[in-house]
């Protein structure tokens, strides 16, 4: 700040002060460092949905999986009549729009037979038409085959399915839409139902039963416009890549979890896993692959929790109890976010805000979920009140923190157990003030 000092600046200025100002006047204008104080961070909480039915989005909001449409008027969610068991094929969930302009009133627009409490039905707004179109998974009630649906809320009166991505030989569902659009990753959810029930679709048709490392299953890519599929990497290839460090993979059935596309659409991260219920002997190998199927690379450093893409080749995750950024090209930790006080559980559910300025970490302490908002520019942070999920804090039916950002990076939505015992959607709005800035020094 430029100070033009003058002896007559203030009548109560002391003689000593006047002398200093006189000297400053002779020297001329000077620059001094002034740092603006940031407004304190605070959070406002609101319950968006109510019972007796259960409402939830169903997945973590990493890789910009945002429940709100482009304008912010509608949130897409699942509505169910139960939460006490994994759904069977004959127990559909309703897909509903919550109208933010009408106190989050619920309008059911479709239903799905491919869902679970942990990941929902992989709801994603279409990046190419984020105001009116979203993806979800479903199954054929006659054959049990899984497929992905593209739904448009602006057509057919109340909305309709505008495309179904069905593959009779390899019935796969979306496991993550590319952040810039154009395609989605896809996997075999029936295989997951056998090997990792919490994230699979029970009773679905599985063409790989009895095959540990099939050559016709793995990570797929599906073109949204043409509907063409491509097998990027097979379980056979993954087993071969894992075998040098884990020769026992030969006798282990592998499955895929968390196919995450980065912000530039040029890298996919995923976990190849096996023996997952055996913590001392599980296989849990992270991989990076290019969207054309090239460059399959095992991660040299294990990143715990639910990793998130930052920018380019960098990811956010947990290494040695720290919230870190990891460069997947250089294969090394390149930064640390916050401290252990700020992020007591860096392996929790993390999501980077759409503008990249904030990281939210949802973690559980005992039977209570908490949300920590961290501003990357200056390290300011705030933690929410606790949300009790007692009775739903472990197992296949647990209520994970699963924070999801809105499109202007000012609010998250998440699931929690309401006072009546139902699973509902809650919102936390961030009052962030202005981050501190420093002037130039001369």
N, C-alpha and C positions, 0 to 999 in steps of 0.2 A: 504494500500500500504506500502510495506517495504521500509524504507528510510535508506540507508547506507551513513551517513553524513561524510564529510571529509573537513578539513580546506582548502584544495586546490581545492574544488569543483568548485569555480568560482573566478576569479581574482578580481572582483568588490565587493565581499562580504565584508561587514563592519567588523570592529574589534568586535563589539557586536555580529554580526552574526557568526563570526569565533569562539567566545567564546561558543555560544550556540551549534554549531556543535561539538566543542571539548567535551563538556559535554555529548552530545548525543553519541559520539563515545565511551566515557568511560562507559556509561550506557549500551550500546549495542543496537542492533536493536529493534525498537518499532513498534507497529501497530497503525496506525491512521485511523480514519474513513474517507473514501472518497466516495462521492456519485457522480456517473456519471450523467451528465445532459442529459435528454431525448431530442431527436430531436423534433422540433416543429411538431405538427400535421397539415396536410393540406389535402384538397380534390380536386380532379379533376372531373369535370362534362362533360358528353358527351350525346348528343341525339343519341339513337341507331336506332330508327325507324322514318319514315316520312310518311306524308299523300300522297294522300287524304284519304286513309282508316285509321281506328283506330287500334292501337295495344296495348295490355295490357296483363299482366299475370293473373290478376284478384283476387289475394288474398294476405293476409299478409304473410310474410315469417317466422312467428313463427313456432315452432315445426319442424324446419329444412325443411320447404317446400321451396325447392331451385329450381329456374327456369332452372339452368344449368344442363346438364348431367354430368356424372362422369369426363370425360376428360376436360370439360369446353368448348368444341367446339360449342355445340348447346344450345340455350335457347328455351324453348317451350313457346308459347304464343297464344293468340287469335287474329284474325283479323276480323273486322266487318266493315260494310258500314254505320253504324249509331250509334249515342250515345244519341239520343233525346227522347227515350222511352224504357220501359222495353220490351224485345223481346217477341213476340208471338211464338206459337209452329211452325209456318211455316217460321220463320226467323232464319235460322241457322247462326252460327259463324264458320269461318274457323279456324282450328288448324294448326299452322305454326311452323317451325323450323327456328330460326335466326342463321346464320352461323357466329360465331365470327372470323373465319379465312378468311372470305370474306366480311368484312365491314358490317356484320349483314344482309346479303342478306336473303330474305324471300323465304322459300319453303313450300307451303301448302301440308300437308300430310293427313288431315282428316277434318271432319266437325262435329259439334254437334248441337243438338236442345235443349240442356239443359244447359243454361248459363244465367248469369246476370252480370251487370257491377261491382257489389260489390265483388262477390266471383268467377267470371269467371265460369269455369266448373269443379272446384276442381282439377286442374292439379297437379299431383304428379309424380315424377320419382319413379319407383319401387326400393326400397332399395335393393332388391335381384338381380336386373339387371339394375343399374342406368345409364349405358352407352347407352342402347338402348330401354328401356321399360318405358312407363309412363301410368298413369291412367287418365281417364276423365269420365264425366257423359254424358249420351245421353238419348233420349226418342224414343220410337217406334212411328213413324208418324201415324200409323193406330189406335193404342190403347191409345196413350198418356202415356203409362207406362214408368217410369224412370228406368234406369239401369246404371251400371258402366261398363266401357270398359278398357281392358288392351291392349295397342297398342305397337307394336315393329317396330322401324324404320329400322331395319336391314333385315327384311324379305319382300318377295313379291316385290322386286324392290324398290318401293318408300315407303315401310312399309305397315303393315296391322294389323287389329284387330286379336289378337291371342286368346282372350277370352272375352265373355260378361257375366256379372253376373246379370241374369234376374230372378225375382221372381214374378210370376203372381199374387199371393195372396197378397203380400206386396211389391209393386215395389219401391225399395229404391235406393238411389245413395250414392256414397262415400262422407263422411263428414270429412275424415282425415285418412291418411295412417299411420300405426304404424311406428315409427321412425327406428326401427330395422327390419321392414318388416314382412311379413308373414300373415298379416290381415289388414283390414281397418274397421273403424267405419262407420256406414251408418244410414241415417235418411230419413224421408218422405218429400221430397221437394215440393210435391203438397200441403201438409198441410201448409208448410211454405208460399207458394204462397197465401194462404187464410189469414193467420194470421200475416205474416211478409213478404210482397211482395218483399222487397228489396233483400232478400236472397233466394227466392223461384224460382220455374220454372213455369211460368204462363201457364194456360190451361192444366196442367198435371193431370193425373188420381189420384184421392184421395179416398181411400177406407174408410176414417174416417169421411166423411162429416156428420155433425149432432151429432157426438159423442165427448163430451168434453174431456173425459179421457179414451181413448180406451185401452183395454187389449192386443191388437195385434199390437200395434205401440209404438214406443219409441226410444231407442238407440239400434241399432243392431251391431253385429260384423260378418264380412264375412271373411272366410278363403280363401286366395288367391289361394292356390293349389287345394283344394277340391271343392271350390265354396259353401260350406255349410254356412248357416246363423244361428245366434243365437240371440234371443231377450234378451239383457242383463237386461233391465229394461223397464217397460211399463209406459205409462202416468198414468194409475191407481195407480201404486206404487208410482210414483212421487207426485201425488196429495195427497196421504195418508201421505207421508213424509212432505209435505208442510203444511198440514191442521192445525197442532198444533199451528203454528205461524201465519197462514193466513187462518182462517176458511172460508173466502169468496172464496177460491180456488174452492169450489164446483160448483160455477157458472161461472168459468172462463175456456175458452179453452186454453190449454197449448201447447207450441211448444218448440222445441230444437234448440239451437244455439251453435256453436263453440265446437265441440267434439275434444279435444286436448289430444293426447297420449304423455306421458312423454318419456324421452330419454332411460329409461330402459324397456319400453314396459310393465310396471306392474301397471300403473294407467291411468285412463281416467278422464279428467275434462270436464264438460259441463254446460251450463246454461239451466235451465227450466224456461220458460218465459210465461207471459200472460198479457193481457191489456197493451201492450207495448206502445201504442200511448198515454196512460194516465199516465203522469209522476208522478202524485200524488198518483196513485193507482195501479201502475204496479207491477206484480210479476216478480222477477228477482233473482232466487235462484241458486247459484252455487252448484254443486255436484261433488263428487269423487266416482268412482266405479272401481273395479278390472276388468280386461279383461275376467274373467270367470263369471262375474255377481255378485260376492260376494262383501261385504263391502260397500254397498251404504251408503254414508255419506254426509249429508247436510253441506255445509261450514258454520262455525260459524261466520266468518268474510267475509263481502262482499269485493271482489277485483274488482275494477273498471277497465274500459277500456277493452282492448283485452289482457287478461293475457297470460303469456308465462311460459313454464316449464323451470326451471333451471337445477337442478340435484336431483335425488331421489324424495323425496316428496315435494321439494321446488318449489314455483312458484314466478314469478316476476309480479308485477302489481301496482295498485294505491290504497293506503289507506290514507285518510285524506290529499290528495294533495301531497303525497310523493311517490317516486318510491321505492318500498320496495321488500324484499323477504319474503315469507310467507311459513311456514312449515305446510303442510296440515295434517300431522300426529299429531303434537303438537297443531295445531289450534292457532298459534300465529305468529306475525311478528317477524322475527329473524334477520333482517338486513335492512339497508337503502342504496340505491344507489344514490350517488351524492347529489345535493341540489336542492332547488326550482329554483335557478338561472339556473342550468344546465338543469333541466327537468321542465319547466314551466307548462307542461301538461302531467303529468305522466300517465294519462289515454289514451294517444294517442296510435298509432300502434307501438308496440315494438317487437323486434326480437333479440334473442341471437345468436351470431355468432356460426358457427359449432364448433369452437375450445373452445367456452365458455369464451373467453377473452374480448369480446366486446359486448356492448348492443347498439343498435340503436333505437332511439325513433323518430317517425315521428309525428309531431303535426301541427295543423293549427292555425294561428293567422290572424284573419280577413278572407281574401280570399287567403291567401298565406300559402303554406306548407313548413315546415322546417324539417331538419334531424339533430339530435344530435348524435354523436358517442362518447361513453363513454368507456374508458379503465378501466377495473375493477381492474387491478393490482395496479395502482397508482392514479386513479381518473382523469387522463388527459382526456380532451374532446375538441371537435371541432364541430361547427355548420355550416351547409351548407348555401349557399345563399338561398333566397326564390324562390319558384316556384308558380307563380300565377295560381290559378284555378278558377278565377272569372267566375261566371255563373254556375259553377259545384261544389260549395262548400257546398251544402246542398241538402236534399231530396234523393229520391231513385236513382238518377242518378249521385250523387256526385262523385268526384274524390278524394278518401281518400289517405293519404300518402303511406300506404301499402309497407313498405320497405322489400326487400327480399335479403338475403345474397348469395354470391357465395360460392363455396365449400372450397376455401382457406382462407376465412374470411377477404378478402381484398377489396371487392367491393359489392355494393348493386345495385339492379335495382328497379325502381319504376315508377308509372304512373304520368304524368303531362300533362297539356294542352300546346301544342306547339304554336308557333306564328301564325300558320294558323288556330288555333282553334280546331285542331284535338287532340284526346287523344293518346299520344305516350309513348314509354318506354325510360327512361333516366337512365344513370348509374353514380354513384358516386364512384370513386376509392379513397381509403384511403391510404395516405402516412403517415405511423405511426411511422417511426423511431424506436428507441430502448427504451423500458421502463427503467427508472433509476433503478440501483441496488446498494445496500450497501455492503461493505466488512465486514468481521468478525471483531469484536472488541476484544482486549485482554488487 
